[in-house]
Amino acid sequence: MTKELAEIFNQETLRELLPQSRSDEFFDALYGDASEGAYDIGLAFTGSPEAKTLHFELQLKQRPGKCLACNLTYGLPEVFSRHPIINLKGLAAGIATKLGLAPEQVTWQLGSTRSISKELYTIPLTITL
């Protein structure tokens, strides 16, 4: 099942679900200037250890010349969960659609920010079917 899901949630689909332009839109709304953002937000599929649970992560990748660690990344799960531009409810609905499900058939939850390196932080996103 995970192999099939990895085929469904390939890089092209992940970029469709969370386009790279969303980072600039987020920072434009936050700071009034997209170039002020310290990172780009991406989406990765990390597996499905249980039949009814899909694991993704929001990846915060440091932009050249910026400092990811200097930003308030640990409060982001709370911010992302409510922010209309990040639109996690819409993201979860898009994931449901890719699986042939109605949006109301899935729920989502964000975990805590994890520091992978000084250039990469992740925020776990769990989708429950």
Rosetta blueprint (number, residue, H / E / L):
1 M L
2 T H
3 K H
4 E H
5 L H
6 A H
7 E H
8 I H
9 F L
10 N L
11 Q H
12 E H
13 T H
14 L H
15 R H
16 E H
17 L H
18 L L
19 P L
20 Q L
21 S H
22 R H
23 S H
24 D H
25 E H
26 F H
27 F H
28 D H
29 A H
30 L H
31 Y H
32 G L
33 D L
34 A H
35 S H
36 E H
37 G L
38 A L
39 Y E
40 D E
41 I E
42 G E
43 L E
44 A E
45 F E
46 T E
47 G E
48 S E
49 P E
50 E E
51 A L
52 K L
53 T E
54 L E
55 H E
56 F E
57 E E
58 L E
59 Q E
60 L E
61 K E
62 Q E
63 R L
64 P L
65 G L
66 K L
67 C L
68 L L
69 A L
70 C L
71 N L
72 L L
73 T L
74 Y L
75 G L
76 L H
77 P H
78 E H
79 V H
80 F H
81 S H
82 R H
83 H L
84 P L
85 I L
86 I L
87 N L
88 L H
89 K H
90 G H
91 L H
92 A H
93 A H
94 G H
95 I H
96 A H
97 T H
98 K H
99 L L
100 G L
101 L L
102 A L
103 P H
104 E H
105 Q H
106 V L
107 T E
108 W E
109 Q E
110 L E
111 G L
112 S L
113 T L
114 R E
115 S E
116 I E
117 S E
118 K L
119 E L
120 L E
121 Y E
122 T E
123 I E
124 P E
125 L E
126 T E
127 I E
128 T E
129 L L
